[in-house]
């Protein structure tokens, strides 16, 4: 499984390349759009990675401290609950 840093690094690499190209072309509208899209995509990925962490079964969970699927679902609900 890819690490959080690797996933977010890949996202940044793609956007830096596209942003540099837009900057080179002097396309300020595209630069602004890419900046906003990057921030949106980064937030979405961070949420998905948090969800992955909540649902993942670690080797440490293989002992008597195993989190049930119901507990994982409750944790997920807490994470996504609007406050």
Residue pairs with C-beta under 8 A, 6 or more apart in sequence:
1 52
1 56
4 49
7 45
7 49
8 42
8 45
8 46
11 38
11 41
11 42
11 45
12 38
15 34
15 37
15 38
15 41
18 34
19 31
19 34
19 35
19 38
22 30
22 31
22 34
23 31
47 79
50 79
51 76
51 79
54 72
54 75
54 76
54 79
55 72
55 76
57 66
57 67
61 67
67 75
